[in-house]
Amino acid sequence: MSLAILCLLCLAPVGIAADSVGFGTTPERDRAGFFALEWHGAERYELEQATGPAHEDARILYRGPDAGTLISGLPNGEYRFRIRAEGDEAWSDSTVVIVEHHGLGRAFLFFLLGAGVFTVLILAIAAGRRLA
Amino acid sequence: MTVPADSAILPPGIAWALLAAFSVLWVALGWYLGRNNKTAEDHMLAGRNVGLALATATAMATWVTANTTMTAPQLALQLGVWGMFGYSLGALGLILFAPLARRIRELMPHGFTSGDFIRLRFGKFTWRVFLVVSLIYAFGWLVSLAMAGGVLINALSGIDYRVGMTIILTVCVLYTLLGGLRAVIGTDFVQTIIIILGVAFIAWLTIDKVGFEAIHFNLMEERPELLNLLFPAAIMFLFNNLLFGVGEIFHSNVWWSRAFAFGRSVGFRAYLLAGLLWLPIPIVAGFVALATPALGINVPVADMVGPLVAAEVLGLTGAIVVFIVVFAALASSLDSLLAATSDLVTRDIYRGHIRPRASEQEQFRATKVMIVLLGLLTWAAASYRGEIPVVGSLAAVLYFTGAFVASAIWPVVAGLYWRKTNPMGAALGMIAGTGLGLVGYFAIGFYVAALIGAAVSLAVILLFTWLAPREFDWSRLAEAEPRNGAMANGGVP
């Protein structure tokens, strides 16, 4: 019994840290290619990014007092982020963001639409005085 | 989210000193330049005879703004190299407005506002739709500029966002109030010199200290899509930004009031030169943001990236230079927008709808009251940065207005050049373009709203004009100030 209490006491700070440091609202899916992460619960933080559930390829993205970051420039894929107070052992739960860029077909459709409108605009101004 | 004072690069003492010095400088210049303003026409149009140097400087300085110095880096970090180059396409708005400015001056020698043109060309209904579009845009831009001021001061010095935003807004309201367009143009000239020298200095130091290779290597390692020329959202953004810039300039009274104020043969050359001078500035400003991975800098909020990176790379001197440059850029746009929007409200709402026979002196007073009211409204909205969905970041606010302004491109172009444009088509083009553009903004992203708005507006105007063409006599546009004092064609309620 006393051993169990001792174990709980040892775990308590870790449990508190893991509970108090965490992410705010994060997007589940990102189409634009950029998104913001926000976190809270400590004065200094460590933010980690990985691609697999076991965080084998994890790398520290940020270490410091800021409570958020802008993520951009990632290729399509599933990305996992977790946060902790700097110096703590325990990490928060992972938050997962799936980056899935718009399709190139849609992108070029808008590009061509824009090019068409722009061409009409140039012609309208260039020929404008004569037409008027 | 704000930057804590202990992690800011600029000591608060220096930041307060800079704020105080430049606040006094702009307000004193505003008072000095506007001391001879006696009538509403002096206050609103600076005597209609601004020369080429001042005209070019004011057009360029007004277009170098929060958009350029702070949103261009944000877009480079979000959308990569296309974000940066796409932003520079905004120069085409100025360049393409050059022939329009000449035509506006020819057709409307007595014109005051862009609203005057729409009222005379298309009648009451289209005029009112246009006023809604134009005022929503002007307000969105004002709020984004005030936000940029607060973000800049907070990012560099740790001074609270609301305090910084309030100071910049108050300074601009004060000197615009004192000097009108004459003060705006005069301060713009000084601010242009500061902006060009400052941006060149920052670019030179950044390249010298970080280097292209390190920037490229770290981007490839950490944010490879930013270098991808087939980045889908960035491809969609290219023409969206171009048309957004064109829409902003073609419809806004900021640019029309200058077309009326510039000397008769000055407008074309001034806008052309200003566009060419502006073109490289977003690329230089945006490039700085691509150094983020190489420098290991965290960017807590997207719109802080420019000041944060520049200050980090360049240290205290750099932070001071960035502070001065962006303060000048913000002030040069805020004042222009305050002046032009207050003119539009005075002329088209107060005189057009409330007191059609208002005297010169009444209009003069009303313009000043409007400047103060606009300042207060802007302050209230900018105070809620991050707490209202569309008031999230600078780009989010700015591109929200994209659907509105891009849908106004065609009423202006078709109104100036096509004799048979259908007035109802012009109104419905703005309504449908704005509506569908906003659908695109929320359903797809900010990077398509203006593009959809412009395309839909064009389709509607072409359809209506083809089905029901309406002849127009161009000489009617010269009737902006009829002899009896009342506004022509729908000015009396």
Chai-1 contact restraints between the chains, C-beta under 6 A:
chainA,res_idxA,chainB,res_idxB,connection_type,confidence,min_distance_angstrom,max_distance_angstrom,comment,restraint_id
A,A32,B,A233,contact,1.0,0.0,6.0,A-B,restraint_1
A,A32,B,G445,contact,1.0,0.0,6.0,A-B,restraint_2
A,G33,B,E225,contact,1.0,0.0,6.0,A-B,restraint_3
A,G33,B,A233,contact,1.0,0.0,6.0,A-B,restraint_4
A,F34,B,Q78,contact,1.0,0.0,6.0,A-B,restraint_5
A,Y62,B,N298,contact,1.0,0.0,6.0,A-B,restraint_6
A,P65,B,S7,contact,1.0,0.0,6.0,A-B,restraint_7
A,D66,B,N298,contact,1.0,0.0,6.0,A-B,restraint_8
A,D66,B,P300,contact,1.0,0.0,6.0,A-B,restraint_9
A,G68,B,M1,contact,1.0,0.0,6.0,A-B,restraint_10
A,G68,B,P300,contact,1.0,0.0,6.0,A-B,restraint_11
A,T69,B,N298,contact,1.0,0.0,6.0,A-B,restraint_12
A,L70,B,V299,contact,1.0,0.0,6.0,A-B,restraint_13
A,L70,B,A302,contact,1.0,0.0,6.0,A-B,restraint_14
A,S72,B,L77,contact,1.0,0.0,6.0,A-B,restraint_15
A,S72,B,Q78,contact,1.0,0.0,6.0,A-B,restraint_16
A,S72,B,R223,contact,1.0,0.0,6.0,A-B,restraint_17
A,G73,B,R223,contact,1.0,0.0,6.0,A-B,restraint_18
A,G73,B,E225,contact,1.0,0.0,6.0,A-B,restraint_19
A,G73,B,L226,contact,1.0,0.0,6.0,A-B,restraint_20
A,P75,B,E225,contact,1.0,0.0,6.0,A-B,restraint_21
A,H101,B,P232,contact,1.0,0.0,6.0,A-B,restraint_22
A,H102,B,P232,contact,1.0,0.0,6.0,A-B,restraint_23
A,H102,B,A233,contact,1.0,0.0,6.0,A-B,restraint_24
A,L104,B,P232,contact,1.0,0.0,6.0,A-B,restraint_25
A,A107,B,P232,contact,1.0,0.0,6.0,A-B,restraint_26
A,A107,B,I235,contact,1.0,0.0,6.0,A-B,restraint_27
A,A107,B,M236,contact,1.0,0.0,6.0,A-B,restraint_28
A,F110,B,M236,contact,1.0,0.0,6.0,A-B,restraint_29
A,F110,B,V448,contact,1.0,0.0,6.0,A-B,restraint_30
A,F110,B,L451,contact,1.0,0.0,6.0,A-B,restraint_31
A,F111,B,I235,contact,1.0,0.0,6.0,A-B,restraint_32
A,L113,B,A455,contact,1.0,0.0,6.0,A-B,restraint_33
A,G114,B,F239,contact,1.0,0.0,6.0,A-B,restraint_34
A,G114,B,L451,contact,1.0,0.0,6.0,A-B,restraint_35
A,V117,B,A454,contact,1.0,0.0,6.0,A-B,restraint_36
A,V117,B,A455,contact,1.0,0.0,6.0,A-B,restraint_37
A,V117,B,L458,contact,1.0,0.0,6.0,A-B,restraint_38
A,A124,B,V413,contact,1.0,0.0,6.0,A-B,restraint_39
A,I125,B,P99,contact,1.0,0.0,6.0,A-B,restraint_40
A,G128,B,Y417,contact,1.0,0.0,6.0,A-B,restraint_41
A,L131,B,Y417,contact,1.0,0.0,6.0,A-B,restraint_42
A,A132,B,Y417,contact,1.0,0.0,6.0,A-B,restraint_43
